[in-house]
Amino acid sequence: MSSLIRHITIDSADPYALAGFWAQALDGSLADDDFPGDPEAVVTTATATLLFVRVDDHKTVKNRVHVDLQPQDRTRDEEVERLLSLGAMLQGDHRRPDGTGWVTLRDLEGNEFCVERSAAELANG
């Protein structure tokens, strides 16, 4: 058997706070033994496990890897508004008049991620 991805690891200044944002964003949960000030925090979601680890270096350039989110029970635009209300910041709006496109957001520590159209929106053209 080949290797499997166990975690997607994200460097952060405050692992617990950033993990809390992503737990809410992805309807996931923080590990029971994670607390503010811990050097790492784990978020488990339906599709992935994210590991947030404290690093002293601050983010200074664009991510080399980012996640693309596809809403499952709401539209792209509804999801963007929900994520903004959780503390995400708008990086770039790439929505087009015909309804296609995506939105690039930044999490609490500036990591970029994109929100695509939902499967239902894609199916409707």
Backbone bond lengths (Angstrom), bond angles and torsions (degrees), N, CA, C in turn:
res aa  C-N    CA-C-N  psi(-1)  N-CA   C-N-CA  omega(-1)  CA-C   N-CA-C  phi
1 M - - - 1.458 - - 1.521 108.78 -
2 S 1.311 116.74 142.08 1.455 121.29 177.33 1.526 110.31 -80.43
3 S 1.306 116.03 175.17 1.464 120.46 178.58 1.526 111.33 -69.34
4 L 1.327 116.03 154.05 1.460 123.27 175.00 1.514 108.56 -118.56
5 I 1.301 116.61 150.77 1.465 120.37 174.76 1.522 107.64 -77.34
6 R 1.315 116.35 119.56 1.473 120.78 179.82 1.522 110.88 -87.93
7 H 1.320 116.79 -45.52 1.465 123.35 179.08 1.523 108.78 -137.30
8 I 1.280 115.40 155.70 1.454 121.93 161.16 1.518 103.87 -103.49
9 T 1.326 117.14 118.54 1.459 121.79 -172.89 1.519 110.43 -100.29
10 I 1.324 114.93 133.70 1.460 121.76 -178.29 1.517 108.68 -125.29
11 D 1.333 116.30 121.25 1.463 121.23 175.53 1.525 108.69 -69.39
12 S 1.331 116.02 143.43 1.464 118.56 -178.63 1.521 111.42 -156.83
13 A 1.304 115.45 156.11 1.463 121.59 176.10 1.529 110.48 -78.46
14 D 1.333 116.54 -35.50 1.458 121.99 -179.65 1.529 108.68 -132.76
15 P 1.337 117.17 86.79 1.465 119.90 -175.07 1.522 114.62 -54.18
16 Y 1.319 117.47 -41.76 1.463 120.40 -176.33 1.536 110.89 -65.66
17 A 1.319 117.43 -45.78 1.469 120.43 -179.61 1.526 111.37 -64.85
18 L 1.328 116.72 -44.89 1.460 119.30 -179.23 1.526 110.85 -67.50
19 A 1.317 116.90 -38.95 1.464 120.51 176.71 1.531 110.34 -62.70
20 G 1.324 116.95 -37.87 1.462 120.25 177.88 1.515 112.31 -61.82
21 F 1.338 116.76 -41.56 1.464 120.86 176.58 1.525 110.05 -59.65
22 W 1.344 116.28 -50.82 1.459 119.88 -177.09 1.521 112.46 -68.08
23 A 1.309 118.59 -32.01 1.470 120.65 175.46 1.528 109.70 -61.29
24 Q 1.330 116.71 -43.93 1.463 120.19 177.72 1.523 111.13 -68.27
25 A 1.327 116.97 -43.35 1.459 121.00 -177.35 1.519 111.81 -61.53
26 L 1.342 116.89 -37.57 1.463 121.76 -174.38 1.521 113.66 -105.66
27 D 1.331 116.96 11.11 1.462 121.72 -177.76 1.526 110.05 52.65
28 G 1.329 114.71 43.63 1.458 121.52 179.47 1.512 110.60 -105.54
29 S 1.330 115.07 -167.20 1.458 119.05 179.33 1.521 110.07 -139.67
30 L 1.322 113.88 145.29 1.461 120.81 172.79 1.521 108.92 -77.20
31 A 1.335 116.24 150.35 1.457 120.10 176.16 1.528 109.42 -63.57
32 D 1.314 116.97 146.50 1.464 122.04 -178.19 1.519 113.28 -60.67
33 D 1.324 117.66 -25.25 1.466 120.45 -177.57 1.524 113.15 -99.72
34 D 1.340 118.09 17.53 1.464 122.14 176.22 1.522 110.27 -97.84
35 F 1.347 115.38 133.32 1.460 121.43 -177.80 1.524 109.86 -140.12
36 P 1.347 117.69 158.78 1.461 120.23 176.31 1.531 110.78 -53.65
37 G 1.323 115.59 137.25 1.453 121.02 179.42 1.514 114.80 91.11
38 D 1.344 117.36 -11.86 1.467 120.18 177.79 1.531 109.83 -65.55
39 P 1.338 117.55 151.39 1.464 120.38 -179.75 1.527 113.79 -76.48
40 E 1.321 117.18 -9.97 1.454 120.10 175.77 1.522 109.63 -153.26
41 A 1.323 114.66 160.53 1.462 121.22 177.97 1.521 107.65 -147.96
42 V 1.326 116.15 146.44 1.458 122.16 -177.70 1.528 109.98 -119.05
43 V 1.328 115.30 133.03 1.463 121.76 174.49 1.519 107.90 -116.20
44 T 1.323 115.73 127.50 1.454 121.32 176.23 1.521 108.12 -106.95
45 T 1.329 115.84 129.65 1.460 121.75 177.84 1.522 108.21 -122.54
46 A 1.306 116.16 178.92 1.465 120.42 179.32 1.524 111.82 -64.56
47 T 1.325 117.79 -25.67 1.465 119.79 -173.31 1.517 115.23 -121.45
48 A 1.333 119.16 -10.40 1.467 120.21 -176.45 1.521 110.71 -159.02
49 T 1.320 115.12 161.37 1.453 121.78 171.60 1.522 107.46 -116.64
50 L 1.320 116.29 124.38 1.464 122.00 -179.06 1.518 108.78 -106.16
51 L 1.325 116.50 132.84 1.458 122.85 177.48 1.519 107.86 -113.73
52 F 1.310 116.37 120.54 1.459 122.49 178.58 1.519 108.08 -104.36
53 V 1.338 116.74 124.07 1.460 120.97 -177.70 1.524 109.80 -122.85
54 R 1.324 115.10 142.50 1.459 120.30 179.50 1.522 109.83 -73.81
55 V 1.325 115.21 132.69 1.460 122.20 172.55 1.525 107.76 -133.86
56 D 1.317 115.88 151.65 1.465 120.33 -179.81 1.518 112.80 -80.29
57 D 1.329 117.61 -25.40 1.464 120.93 -179.24 1.520 109.51 -75.56
58 H 1.328 116.03 137.15 1.461 120.49 176.50 1.517 109.89 -94.15
59 K 1.311 116.72 150.42 1.455 122.09 178.34 1.519 109.36 -63.10
60 T 1.339 116.60 131.67 1.464 119.97 -178.45 1.519 113.51 -128.27
61 V 1.331 118.46 -17.07 1.462 121.34 -178.20 1.516 109.81 -133.19
62 K 1.323 115.26 173.03 1.462 121.31 178.71 1.524 110.66 -60.04
63 N 1.339 115.60 144.83 1.465 120.91 176.86 1.527 110.51 -57.63
64 R 1.316 116.14 144.96 1.469 120.83 171.59 1.526 109.69 -84.19
65 V 1.314 117.41 -25.31 1.462 123.70 178.11 1.518 106.88 -134.15
66 H 1.323 117.02 140.80 1.459 119.52 175.12 1.520 109.35 -143.69
67 V 1.312 116.15 165.31 1.461 120.94 178.08 1.520 109.73 -101.03
68 D 1.323 115.14 148.24 1.457 123.00 172.69 1.525 106.47 -111.57
69 L 1.315 116.56 122.66 1.458 121.67 179.49 1.519 109.82 -96.98
70 Q 1.324 116.39 138.43 1.459 122.08 173.61 1.522 107.53 -121.01
71 P 1.334 117.78 111.27 1.469 120.32 179.44 1.522 110.76 -58.85
72 Q 1.332 115.39 143.90 1.458 120.74 -178.98 1.523 112.72 -104.31
73 D 1.322 117.85 -31.34 1.462 119.70 -174.22 1.526 112.54 -126.65
74 R 1.309 115.87 19.06 1.466 121.38 177.71 1.518 108.55 -156.29
75 T 1.306 116.38 170.22 1.464 120.14 178.74 1.527 110.63 -78.62
76 R 1.313 115.15 167.04 1.459 120.76 175.62 1.522 110.12 -56.11
77 D 1.337 116.36 -47.56 1.458 119.79 -175.94 1.528 111.92 -65.75
78 E 1.333 117.12 -38.48 1.467 120.27 176.10 1.533 110.55 -64.10
79 E 1.319 116.42 -39.52 1.464 120.11 179.56 1.520 111.54 -67.23
80 V 1.314 116.80 -40.33 1.472 119.98 176.97 1.522 109.68 -59.21
81 E 1.309 117.97 -46.13 1.464 121.03 179.78 1.524 111.35 -62.78
82 R 1.331 117.41 -40.78 1.463 121.08 178.31 1.528 110.86 -62.38
83 L 1.320 117.22 -45.33 1.461 121.17 -179.27 1.530 111.66 -66.68
84 L 1.313 116.91 -37.81 1.472 120.20 175.49 1.528 109.95 -62.20
85 S 1.331 117.28 -37.98 1.465 120.02 179.91 1.533 111.72 -69.35
86 L 1.348 117.41 -21.98 1.461 121.47 176.31 1.525 112.75 -83.11
87 G 1.330 116.78 -8.16 1.458 120.44 178.45 1.510 115.21 117.97
88 A 1.343 118.47 -1.50 1.462 120.27 175.64 1.526 109.18 -64.25
89 M 1.329 115.50 158.37 1.466 121.40 179.96 1.523 109.04 -122.21
90 L 1.320 116.65 142.40 1.460 121.92 179.62 1.526 109.62 -72.04
91 Q 1.328 116.28 126.57 1.465 122.26 176.05 1.523 110.10 -101.60
92 G 1.340 116.54 -47.65 1.458 120.74 -178.69 1.516 110.78 -160.07
93 D 1.314 115.99 136.51 1.462 121.37 -179.82 1.522 108.01 -105.99
94 H 1.330 116.29 111.50 1.461 121.86 -176.56 1.530 110.96 -113.00
95 R 1.343 116.21 25.14 1.464 120.51 176.67 1.528 108.36 -75.24
96 R 1.325 115.00 143.11 1.464 120.98 -179.27 1.526 109.73 -110.68
97 P 1.323 116.92 158.17 1.469 120.06 -179.04 1.530 113.97 -56.33
98 D 1.340 117.75 -27.09 1.471 119.62 -179.41 1.527 112.92 -83.27
99 G 1.350 117.88 4.42 1.456 121.72 177.47 1.516 114.59 94.04
100 T 1.326 117.69 -9.12 1.459 120.16 177.60 1.530 109.22 -79.42
101 G 1.322 116.27 179.83 1.457 121.03 176.65 1.521 112.92 100.43
102 W 1.311 114.65 -174.32 1.464 122.54 -174.57 1.518 109.17 -147.81
103 V 1.332 114.99 172.99 1.465 121.31 177.27 1.522 107.32 -126.09
104 T 1.323 116.65 133.14 1.459 121.59 175.77 1.521 108.23 -100.15
105 L 1.328 115.72 126.07 1.457 122.82 178.76 1.520 109.16 -118.16
106 R 1.332 115.96 169.02 1.460 122.53 172.20 1.522 107.95 -123.70
107 D 1.340 116.01 140.90 1.458 119.57 177.21 1.525 110.17 -78.59
108 L 1.306 118.17 -170.75 1.469 122.61 -174.93 1.520 113.81 -60.32
109 E 1.342 117.63 -23.27 1.460 121.05 -179.67 1.522 112.95 -110.89
110 G 1.334 116.64 12.83 1.455 120.84 174.04 1.514 116.12 91.37
111 N 1.330 118.55 5.81 1.467 121.12 178.17 1.517 109.76 -73.74
112 E 1.335 116.01 127.39 1.450 120.67 -178.05 1.520 111.68 -76.81
113 F 1.338 115.37 145.44 1.464 122.60 171.03 1.512 107.64 -153.05
114 C 1.328 116.28 156.86 1.457 120.86 -176.16 1.518 111.08 -114.84
115 V 1.330 115.13 151.40 1.460 121.98 174.42 1.522 106.85 -117.82
116 E 1.322 114.63 118.32 1.461 122.22 179.92 1.528 109.77 -94.60
117 R 1.323 115.64 176.18 1.467 120.45 173.53 1.524 109.49 -69.99
118 S 1.312 116.46 151.18 1.463 121.73 177.32 1.535 109.45 -67.90
119 A 1.333 115.51 165.23 1.461 120.22 176.75 1.519 111.04 -59.81
120 A 1.337 116.67 -39.32 1.462 120.28 178.64 1.525 110.92 -63.55
121 E 1.320 117.03 -41.60 1.470 119.94 178.29 1.522 111.02 -65.30
122 L 1.328 117.25 -39.73 1.454 120.67 178.31 1.529 111.16 -64.66
123 A 1.338 117.23 -39.00 1.458 122.05 -179.04 1.533 111.61 -66.70
124 N 1.344 115.19 -29.11 1.459 119.88 -179.32 1.522 112.95 -87.13
125 G 1.318 115.82 5.45 1.461 119.50 175.82 1.451 111.63 97.73
